[in-house]
Amino acid sequence: MEELLKLLNACYPVAPELQVNLLHRLPREVHRTNKLILEEGEVCDWIAFIEKGLLKIYYELEDGTERVIWYHKEGDVIGSMKSFYQNFPSRLSIRTLEETHLRRISKVELDVIYEKFLEFNINGRKITEQYFSMFEDRVILMALPSRERFKMFRQEYPWLLDDPRIKDYMLAAYLGIDKATLSRYRNGK
């Protein structure tokens, strides 16, 4: 919970009463490796903070091919945002890639906190701004030719290249290129 409070306080100070309230509304969940925590077609009525672990957000094409939208790690906030905000069935799935510890809150509980602690709306807005900025960067990244995409990726997301949990086949899937092309780009070719 300490890391979540650091994130929130970096956005806007969190009063002690609100901290206690959050502690009670955000119990720790522990999920095993390869657990589907959101399946395509479900309404994502929650968002979560990752205390420990690695997850992927993805969708599947009709032929079963996965398209990874993002990898999320410790310190990130996750959810299927369109589903969360508009109460629509999600077109995305979220799966753990290792044992993962989350602090999850339902939309109903979050709305209660927003009403009771009006200043917390600032925290929510700041996190939402960060999240949607990240997705805009992702759209720009995917619109680039593959070599430029890799260059921007290397500059903007070095943690994905350096994290030993992220294997080359995972990076290739994320970048929409094959593993051989990724290897050439890594080697400067």
C-alpha positions in Angstrom: 0.0 0.0 0.0 3.0 2.2 0.6 3.8 2.4 -3.1 0.3 3.3 -4.0 0.2 6.1 -1.5 3.5 7.4 -2.9 1.9 7.5 -6.4 -1.2 9.2 -5.1 0.8 11.7 -3.0 2.9 12.6 -6.1 -0.4 13.6 -7.8 -2.0 15.4 -4.9 -1.6 15.0 -1.1 -3.7 12.3 0.4 -5.1 13.1 3.9 -4.7 10.6 6.7 -8.5 9.9 6.8 -8.5 9.1 3.1 -5.4 6.9 3.5 -7.3 4.8 6.1 -10.3 4.7 3.9 -8.2 3.5 0.9 -6.5 0.8 3.0 -9.9 -0.7 3.9 -11.3 -0.5 0.3 -8.2 -1.8 -1.5 -7.3 -5.2 0.0 -4.2 -6.9 -1.5 -5.0 -9.7 -4.0 -2.4 -12.3 -4.9 -2.8 -13.9 -8.4 -0.8 -16.9 -9.7 1.2 -16.8 -12.9 -0.9 -17.0 -16.2 -4.1 -16.0 -14.5 -6.7 -14.3 -16.6 -8.0 -11.4 -14.5 -10.1 -9.8 -17.2 -11.5 -11.8 -20.1 -12.7 -10.2 -23.4 -16.4 -9.7 -23.2 -16.5 -9.0 -19.5 -17.2 -5.5 -18.2 -14.1 -4.2 -16.4 -15.8 -2.6 -13.4 -12.5 -2.1 -11.5 -9.0 -0.6 -11.8 -6.0 -1.9 -9.9 -2.6 -0.8 -8.8 0.2 -3.3 -9.3 2.3 -3.8 -6.1 4.3 -6.7 -7.5 4.3 -8.5 -10.8 3.9 -8.3 -14.5 0.8 -8.3 -16.6 -0.1 -7.9 -20.2 -3.2 -6.3 -21.8 -4.0 -7.8 -25.1 -6.6 -8.8 -27.6 -6.9 -11.8 -29.9 -7.5 -11.8 -33.6 -9.9 -14.3 -35.2 -7.0 -16.7 -36.0 -6.0 -16.7 -32.3 -3.0 -14.4 -32.8 -2.4 -12.2 -29.8 -1.8 -8.5 -30.1 -0.2 -7.1 -27.0 -1.3 -3.5 -26.2 0.9 -3.0 -23.2 3.0 -4.7 -20.5 2.4 -3.4 -17.0 4.7 -3.8 -14.0 5.0 -2.7 -10.4 3.8 0.8 -9.8 1.4 0.9 -12.7 -2.4 1.3 -12.7 -4.3 -1.2 -14.9 -7.7 -1.8 -16.3 -9.7 -1.8 -19.5 -10.4 1.9 -19.5 -13.1 2.1 -22.2 -15.0 -0.7 -20.4 -14.4 0.9 -17.0 -15.6 4.3 -18.0 -18.4 3.4 -20.3 -19.6 0.2 -18.7 -19.2 -1.7 -22.0 -17.9 -5.3 -22.4 -14.1 -5.2 -22.8 -12.5 -5.9 -26.1 -9.3 -6.6 -24.2 -8.0 -9.3 -21.9 -5.6 -8.9 -18.9 -3.4 -11.8 -17.9 -0.7 -12.2 -15.2 2.8 -13.2 -16.5 4.1 -14.0 -13.0 2.8 -14.0 -9.5 1.1 -10.7 -9.1 0.0 -8.6 -6.1 -2.8 -6.1 -6.9 -4.8 -3.5 -5.0 -8.1 -3.5 -6.8 -11.0 -1.2 -6.4 -14.5 -1.4 -8.0 -15.9 1.6 -9.9 -18.7 1.7 -7.3 -16.2 1.9 -4.4 -14.1 4.5 -6.3 -17.1 6.7 -6.9 -17.9 6.5 -3.1 -14.4 7.8 -2.3 -14.7 10.5 -5.0 -17.9 11.7 -3.4 -16.7 11.6 0.2 -13.2 13.0 -0.5 -13.6 15.6 -3.2 -9.9 16.3 -3.3 -9.3 12.7 -4.4 -10.8 13.6 -7.7 -7.6 15.4 -8.5 -5.6 12.2 -7.9 -8.0 10.4 -10.2 -7.7 13.0 -12.9 -3.9 13.0 -12.7 -3.7 9.2 -13.0 -6.2 9.3 -15.9 -4.1 11.9 -17.7 -1.0 9.8 -17.3 -2.8 6.7 -18.5 -4.2 8.3 -21.6 -0.9 10.0 -22.4 0.7 6.6 -22.4 -1.9 5.3 -24.8 -1.5 8.2 -27.2 2.3 7.4 -27.2 1.4 3.8 -28.0 -0.8 4.9 -31.0 2.0 7.1 -32.3 4.6 4.3 -31.8 2.5 1.8 -33.8 1.9 4.2 -36.7 5.7 4.4 -37.4 7.6 2.2 -39.8 9.1 -0.8 -37.9 12.7 0.5 -37.7 11.5 3.9 -36.4 9.1 2.2 -34.1 12.0 0.3 -32.5 14.1 3.5 -32.2 11.3 5.3 -30.4 10.5 2.3 -28.3 14.2 2.1 -27.2 14.1 5.8 -26.2 10.7 5.9 -24.6 10.5 2.4 -22.9 14.0 1.2 -22.0 12.6 -0.7 -19.0 10.9 -3.1 -21.5 14.2 -3.8 -23.2 16.1 -4.2 -19.9 13.6 -6.2 -17.8 14.7 -9.8 -17.9 11.0 -10.8 -17.5 10.2 -9.5 -21.0 11.5 -12.0 -23.5 12.3 -11.2 -27.1 9.2 -12.9 -28.5 7.1 -10.7 -26.1 8.8 -7.6 -27.4 8.4 -8.6 -31.0 4.6 -9.2 -30.3 4.3 -5.8 -28.7 6.1 -4.1 -31.5 4.2 -6.0 -34.2 7.4 -7.4 -35.8 8.9 -10.8 -36.0 11.7 -12.0 -33.6 14.4 -12.0 -36.3 13.6 -8.4 -37.2 13.8 -7.5 -33.5 17.2 -9.2 -33.3 18.5 -7.3 -36.3 17.3 -4.0 -34.8 18.9 -4.8 -31.4 22.2 -5.5 -33.1 22.0 -2.2 -35.1 21.4 -3.7 -38.5 
